[in-house]
């Protein structure tokens, strides 16, 4: 089982939802869940599939850290359910 985060509309000019998806190879099924979190695609790291790692105390950096924390919670909770 592998899981990842993607943007619902990666080419959108404004904010778009972050989608959690997991693929179950044995069952041949894909689980897709909307996290309820949204981010501007300019602030998204498409290679690592997470918010850009900004430092500092700016409002954008704080928002991205909060989103990253929430995405980690989703990922950890899902991992705990599977194992």
N, C-alpha and C positions, 0 to 999 in steps of 0.2 A: 504494500500500500504506500502510495506517495501522495503528498498533498502540496498545494501551492496557493498563492494569492495572485489574482489578476484584476485588472480594471475592467469594468463592464463596458465602457466606451473609451478605449485608449486614445482616440483621436479627437475627443471632445475638447472644446476650448475652455470650458469651465470645469467645475468639480464633477466627478463621476464616482459611482459606487465601487467599493472594493469587494470582490467576490472570492470566497474560499472554495476550493474544489479539491476533491480527493478521488483518486482512481483506484478501484479494487480490481486487481488483475484476475484473481481467481473467479470472481463473479462476472467479470466483464462489464462492470457498472461504474458510473461516475456520479459522485455526490457533489452537488453544487449548492452553496449557501451564501446569501447576501449578509455581509457582516454588519451592515447598517452604517459603516464608516464611509466617508467620501473624501476624496483628495483630488487636487488638480493634477492632471497627467504630467505637467512640468515638474512637479515635486515628487514624482515616482521614479524609482530605480528599476527599469525594466529588466536589467540583467539579474539582479538579486531578488526581484519581485517583492519589494518592500519600499517604504518611504525613503527618500534620500536621507543620508545621515548628515544632518546639519548640526553645527555646534553653535553655542551662544545662547543668549536669552531672548532672542527675537520671538515675536508671536508665532511666526511660521515654524520656527525650530521647536517651540514648545508643543504646537499642534501635532507636528510630525512625530515627536517622541511619544505623545499620548496615543496616537494611532498605532505606532509600532508596539507599544505595550499591550494595547487591546488585541492586535493581531497575534502577538505571542501567546496571549491567554487562550484565544481560539485554537491555535495550533497545539498548545500543551494539553488543553482539555480533550481535544479530539484524539491526540496520541494516547492519553490515559484511557480513553474509552476503548480504543482498539486493542491495547495490550493488556 
